Amino acid sequence: FMESKLQAGLEKKTLQLYSSALEKLELALNRYREQYKPDIAKYDFSKALKEVRAEVKKIPNEVKPRAYDRPERVIEAIQDRDFKIVAEVQYKAGARVHEIAVVKPSQMLGYRRDIDGQEKGVIRVEGKGGKVRDLLVPKEAYDYIKEMIDRRGIWQIDKYEYRQELKRACESIGETYHGTHGLRWNYAEERLKVQTEHVGDFNVALGEVSKDMGHDRADITLHY
C-alpha cells in the first residue's frame, strides 16, 4: 500500500500521515487478535514501515521532479545482474518494484510489437488496486528473466537489497538518489514523447501513458 503511494508521488506530509495511521492500525489489529484470535500470528508492520520511512525521508518538502539525469549510467553502474535487469524494466517498461520483484512462468506471455515498432517481451503483472496490465519489456531483459525462471522455477529478487544496490550505483557515479520510483519518472517522460510522436495528440498520449503506468486518469501523467 505504501509503495503504491510512493509511486503515485504523494507529498511527504501525506505519506507521513499514512505511515502513522498504519502504526495505529497495527496496534488495533493486535489488540483485536489478543482478545478474539490469539491463535493467529502477531501483526508486524515495523520492517515495511521502516523501509518506507527511509524513502519518505529523502523526499523534499516541495514536490520536485525525481527523474534521474543519467538513468542509463545508473543502470550500468549496478553490479548485480538481476538488479540491473529490474532497473531496466522499471526504466524501459514503467514497472513498479513489487510488480517485477516476483514473476511466475504464467506471467510470461511471449513477444509483441510495440507502438514504436520494436519487438518486446510481454510480462503480465497485477499492480495497484489489483489492476492487471502488460509490461512491454526490452527483449534482452525479457529473455534473461525467462531463462532465470526456467532455471529456478520463479523470478524473485529482494526489494530492500535492490534499493540498496540502486543507491550504491547512484553514489558511485555522483548521481542523486531518487529511489526506485525515479526510474518510473524517466519512463513517463520518455514514453510520453514516443506516444505523442505516434498518436499525434498530446492529450491522447497522456491517457495512453497513464494506462502504460497502471493509472486510470490521464492527468496523473502530468505529475511526472
ZIWO-V491107 format. One record per run of one state. SS is the DSSP state (A for helix, B for strand, O for the rest). FROM is the first residue (numbers start at 1). TO is the last residue. If there is no record, write none. Layout:
ss:SS from:FROM to:TO
ss:SS from:FROM to:TO
This chain:
ss:O from:1 to:1
ss:A from:2 to:7
ss:O from:8 to:11
ss:A from:12 to:36
ss:O from:37 to:45
ss:A from:46 to:58
ss:O from:59 to:70
ss:A from:71 to:77
ss:O from:78 to:80
ss:A from:81 to:93
ss:O from:94 to:96
ss:A from:97 to:101
ss:B from:102 to:103
ss:O from:104 to:104
ss:A from:105 to:107
ss:B from:108 to:113
ss:O from:114 to:118
ss:B from:119 to:126
ss:O from:127 to:127
ss:A from:128 to:130
ss:O from:131 to:131
ss:B from:132 to:138
ss:A from:139 to:152
ss:O from:153 to:154
ss:B from:155 to:156
ss:O from:157 to:158
ss:A from:159 to:173
ss:O from:174 to:180
ss:A from:181 to:199
ss:O from:200 to:201
ss:A from:202 to:212
ss:O from:213 to:219
ss:A from:220 to:223
ss:O from:224 to:224
